[in-house]
């Protein structure tokens, strides 16, 4: 979670091997699922979006991105592999070491996540997990540069009658002890008036609020090149999508999202570390998900 999270290189061998093994074992049981609710499940998903935004930071500029994902779950355990393909990568931000990448398509990131969720009592659940960010190095950087990141995280959630609230803490453990705290509010609203068109259509609304701590004094904090540590409220993310079930296994979801800075310091930080030099980002796109 350093200030330039998306300029990393290849993941190390052992974390990838471990996560791939877990994913393979989970897949081997998926065929036996049938109608057993306790059996493993899997899903393949692809987002086609106008921009890639991570915690308010623009990791793409002036190009669409394609983000495939695979998730396997079993008895509360989950493993996910996610990637980002930038169809025309542009980087003209003078304060980011990626200036040679202008207009070239690029597979820019592969993330690996494992987690465990447990419902301790009715409507109240706890979550622990780990996410490994494997990011390709910018052009001109040597293959030995490894700035990949690894986050451990944990949180709680509660299903209230009208919405679901979740609070999660993330800690980067590979290079520094940076933290990100996130409060998520979400609500799923069935749309029975659309059953004549697509039975089971659901409107999903969400809002999240983040607090960021960057402990090192070398983080880029402003467009004028100011560096230092950062500890402040960071971003607000508002999002909505409508899920249209095509059949039992396939759904289509148009989506929109808006990222906003919560403070003036956060605005400076987001401008300095976004490829488009902006602090506010609106994006849209489409999700396709197949579940089996």
Wavefront OBJ file of the C-alpha trace (Angstrom):
o trace
v 0.000 0.000 0.000
v 2.855 2.377 -0.711
v 2.101 5.560 -2.577
v 2.928 3.973 -5.961
v 1.288 0.621 -5.522
v 1.074 -0.240 -9.211
v 4.761 -0.131 -10.174
v 5.702 -3.539 -8.896
v 7.201 -6.569 -10.594
v 6.961 -10.323 -10.631
v 5.687 -12.226 -7.591
v 8.103 -14.524 -5.815
v 7.883 -18.260 -6.441
v 6.709 -19.724 -3.149
v 3.625 -17.531 -2.502
v 2.432 -18.186 -6.044
v 3.039 -21.930 -5.723
v 1.159 -22.068 -2.421
v -1.828 -20.121 -3.691
v -1.965 -22.062 -6.958
v -1.945 -25.339 -5.034
v -4.870 -24.236 -2.873
v -6.818 -23.138 -5.946
v -6.136 -26.436 -7.749
v -7.269 -28.515 -4.782
v -10.479 -26.526 -4.494
v -11.178 -26.947 -8.206
v -10.714 -30.708 -7.964
v -13.780 -30.898 -5.704
v -15.995 -28.555 -7.715
v -17.238 -31.261 -10.080
v -18.812 -33.067 -7.112
v -20.916 -30.099 -6.102
v -24.268 -31.219 -7.581
v -27.010 -29.753 -5.357
v -25.102 -30.071 -2.080
v -24.946 -26.561 -0.527
v -21.834 -27.547 1.471
v -19.915 -28.663 -1.635
v -17.249 -26.440 -3.250
v -18.361 -23.772 -5.707
v -16.534 -21.825 -8.374
v -17.123 -18.721 -10.445
v -15.512 -17.149 -13.492
v -15.983 -13.412 -13.827
v -14.824 -10.658 -16.175
v -15.140 -6.908 -15.756
v -14.824 -4.626 -18.773
v -14.353 -1.130 -17.351
v -13.595 2.369 -18.569
v -10.790 2.747 -15.974
v -8.950 0.780 -13.290
v -9.177 2.516 -9.899
v -7.717 1.092 -6.688
v -8.567 2.871 -3.433
v -9.072 6.086 -5.350
v -5.825 5.844 -7.344
v -6.090 5.693 -11.143
v -4.024 2.771 -12.412
v -5.032 3.427 -16.008
v -5.507 6.493 -18.174
v -7.571 7.003 -21.320
v -8.141 3.303 -21.994
v -10.514 0.489 -21.171
v -9.375 -2.371 -18.932
v -10.358 -6.037 -18.890
v -10.243 -7.772 -15.507
v -10.810 -11.554 -15.454
v -11.199 -13.342 -12.126
v -11.647 -16.871 -10.817
v -12.934 -17.690 -7.317
v -13.297 -21.043 -5.594
v -15.053 -21.430 -2.216
v -15.591 -24.287 0.211
v -16.815 -24.306 3.825
v -15.917 -20.663 4.377
v -12.544 -20.873 2.611
v -12.030 -18.875 -0.569
v -9.238 -18.572 -3.133
v -9.181 -16.002 -5.922
v -6.957 -15.153 -8.879
v -7.571 -11.743 -10.468
v -5.843 -9.879 -13.291
v -5.866 -6.539 -15.087
v -5.231 -6.015 -18.801
v -4.873 -2.400 -19.922
v -5.875 -2.101 -23.569
v -3.753 1.005 -24.167
v -1.540 1.924 -21.260
v -0.666 5.608 -20.937
v 1.492 7.191 -18.273
v 2.419 10.844 -18.605
v 2.623 11.664 -14.887
v 6.113 13.082 -14.407
v 6.196 11.997 -10.782
v 5.620 8.319 -11.568
v 8.444 6.136 -12.984
v 6.334 4.864 -15.890
v 6.831 7.524 -18.533
v 7.947 5.121 -21.277
v 4.588 3.380 -21.410
v 2.537 5.289 -23.969
v -0.314 3.593 -25.784
v 0.844 -0.027 -25.494
v -1.516 -2.780 -24.359
v -0.193 -4.414 -21.206
v -1.057 -7.107 -18.666
v -0.298 -4.962 -15.648
v -1.294 -6.965 -12.581
v -2.088 -10.410 -11.176
v -3.426 -10.714 -7.620
v -3.819 -13.836 -5.473
v -6.171 -13.874 -2.485
v -7.022 -16.508 0.119
v -9.521 -15.942 2.930
v -11.721 -17.600 5.523
v -15.147 -16.381 6.653
v -17.010 -17.684 9.690
v -20.476 -16.773 10.949
v -20.080 -16.640 14.729
v -23.747 -15.999 15.378
v -26.778 -15.094 13.342
v -25.957 -12.228 10.932
v -22.479 -11.641 12.460
v -19.373 -12.912 10.633
v -15.598 -12.573 10.907
v -13.094 -12.621 8.031
v -9.331 -13.164 7.772
v -7.235 -13.335 4.633
v -4.167 -12.500 2.621
v -3.810 -10.817 -0.768
v -0.609 -10.853 -2.834
v -0.283 -8.073 -5.431
v 1.895 -9.136 -8.345
v 2.501 -6.180 -10.624
v 4.590 -5.987 -13.771
v 7.482 -3.545 -13.703
v 7.313 -0.373 -15.817
v 9.376 -0.299 -18.983
v 13.021 0.462 -18.374
v 13.153 -1.253 -14.982
v 15.282 -4.320 -14.437
v 13.782 -7.757 -13.779
v 15.395 -7.894 -10.318
v 13.308 -4.990 -9.016
v 10.654 -6.523 -6.780
v 8.237 -4.106 -5.210
v 5.272 -6.483 -5.085
v 3.118 -6.144 -2.008
v 1.472 -8.549 0.382
v -1.410 -7.585 2.658
v -2.927 -9.479 5.528
v -6.416 -8.422 6.492
v -9.220 -9.138 8.893
v -12.658 -7.798 9.571
v -16.199 -8.214 10.797
v -19.606 -7.805 9.173
v -23.205 -7.653 10.333
v -26.399 -8.039 8.336
v -28.810 -5.414 9.608
v -32.470 -5.567 8.515
v -31.953 -2.849 5.903
v -28.271 -3.106 4.936
v -24.996 -4.909 5.579
v -22.082 -3.190 7.324
v -18.489 -4.458 7.273
v -15.264 -3.116 8.749
v -11.917 -4.429 7.465
v -8.294 -3.643 8.363
v -5.489 -4.230 5.841
v -1.779 -4.290 6.693
v 1.050 -4.373 4.135
v 3.775 -6.705 5.436
v 6.314 -7.151 2.637
v 7.986 -3.736 2.487
v 6.441 -1.645 5.255
v 3.738 -1.643 7.888
v 1.206 0.534 6.088
v -2.451 0.218 7.019
v -5.782 0.776 5.341
v -9.067 0.789 7.268
v -12.313 0.402 5.345
v -15.967 0.703 6.321
v -18.351 -0.809 3.758
v -22.122 -0.375 3.585
v -24.123 -2.377 1.059
v -27.719 -3.106 0.161
v -29.252 -5.571 -2.324
v -32.699 -4.569 -3.586
v -34.772 -7.102 -5.569
v -36.504 -5.633 -8.616
v -39.621 -7.786 -9.080
v -41.043 -5.265 -11.556
v -38.424 -6.556 -14.033
v -39.305 -10.233 -13.617
v -41.204 -10.114 -16.886
v -37.904 -9.271 -18.591
v -35.392 -11.130 -16.392
v -36.519 -13.022 -13.305
v -34.409 -12.404 -10.176
v -32.978 -9.001 -11.165
v -31.274 -7.245 -8.224
v -30.021 -3.676 -7.716
v -26.849 -3.599 -5.587
v -25.844 -0.337 -3.895
v -22.634 0.256 -1.973
v -20.630 2.928 -0.182
v -17.196 2.587 1.399
v -14.970 4.935 3.398
v -11.233 4.513 3.823
v -8.567 5.700 6.252
v -4.950 5.371 5.056
v -1.696 5.295 7.039
v 1.637 5.439 5.164
v 4.389 5.242 7.759
v 7.452 5.921 5.610
v 8.616 9.460 4.873
v 9.285 8.877 1.158
v 5.697 8.741 -0.102
v 4.781 11.200 -2.862
v 2.108 13.437 -1.369
v 1.569 16.247 -3.886
v 2.121 17.176 -7.530
v 4.887 19.594 -6.524
v 7.004 16.628 -5.412
v 6.382 16.916 -1.678
v 7.207 13.689 0.153
v 6.449 12.423 3.641
v 4.212 10.147 5.654
v 0.424 10.152 5.426
v -2.275 9.463 7.991
v -5.753 10.692 7.226
v -9.200 9.868 5.925
v -8.606 8.901 2.321
v -11.473 8.057 -0.032
v -15.195 7.522 -0.385
v -16.385 5.010 -2.981
v -19.989 4.998 -4.206
v -21.062 2.207 -6.524
v -24.109 0.585 -8.064
v -24.815 -2.343 -10.344
v -27.837 -4.228 -11.600
v -27.505 -8.014 -11.797
v -29.524 -9.692 -14.548
v -29.535 -13.514 -14.202
v -29.450 -14.921 -17.732
v -29.933 -18.457 -16.395
v -29.007 -20.512 -13.314
v -25.268 -20.172 -13.995
v -24.771 -16.900 -15.911
v -25.425 -13.261 -14.976
v -24.761 -9.871 -16.582
v -24.255 -6.703 -14.506
v -23.819 -3.150 -15.815
v -22.034 -1.084 -13.149
v -20.904 2.421 -12.265
v -18.618 3.785 -9.557
v -17.430 7.120 -8.175
v -14.268 7.650 -6.084
v -13.995 10.876 -4.059
v -11.263 12.230 -1.732
v -12.423 12.793 1.843
v -9.837 15.463 2.784
v -7.641 18.028 1.052
v -4.553 15.987 1.968
v -6.131 12.940 0.355
v -6.896 15.002 -2.758
v -3.219 15.998 -3.074
v -2.082 12.411 -2.504
v -4.493 10.947 -5.069
v -3.552 13.536 -7.699
v 0.155 12.882 -7.227
v -0.135 9.107 -7.503
v -2.834 8.662 -10.156
v -1.840 8.146 -13.779
v -4.349 10.796 -14.865
v -3.345 13.269 -12.102
v -6.937 13.402 -10.859
v -8.357 12.868 -7.384
v -11.970 12.190 -8.397
v -12.786 9.299 -10.703
v -16.041 8.149 -12.275
v -16.077 4.902 -14.216
v -18.518 2.433 -15.699
v -18.562 -0.953 -17.284
v -20.007 -4.437 -17.498
v -19.520 -7.628 -15.520
v -20.103 -11.178 -16.772
v -20.153 -13.973 -14.179
v -20.536 -17.718 -14.619
v -21.107 -19.798 -11.470
v -20.748 -23.555 -11.221
l 1 2 3 4 5 6 7 8 9 10 11 12 13 14 15 16 17 18 19 20 21 22 23 24 25 26 27 28 29 30 31 32 33 34 35 36 37 38 39 40 41 42 43 44 45 46 47 48 49 50 51 52 53 54 55 56 57 58 59 60 61 62 63 64 65 66 67 68 69 70 71 72 73 74 75 76 77 78 79 80 81 82 83 84 85 86 87 88 89 90 91 92 93 94 95 96 97 98 99 100 101 102 103 104 105 106 107 108 109 110 111 112 113 114 115 116 117 118 119 120 121 122 123 124 125 126 127 128 129 130 131 132 133 134 135 136 137 138 139 140 141 142 143 144 145 146 147 148 149 150 151 152 153 154 155 156 157 158 159 160 161 162 163 164 165 166 167 168 169 170 171 172 173 174 175 176 177 178 179 180 181 182 183 184 185 186 187 188 189 190 191 192 193 194 195 196 197 198 199 200 201 202 203 204 205 206 207 208 209 210 211 212 213 214 215 216 217 218 219 220 221 222 223 224 225 226 227 228 229 230 231 232 233 234 235 236 237 238 239 240 241 242 243 244 245 246 247 248 249 250 251 252 253 254 255 256 257 258 259 260 261 262 263 264 265 266 267 268 269 270 271 272 273 274 275 276 277 278 279 280 281 282 283 284 285 286 287 288 289 290 291 292
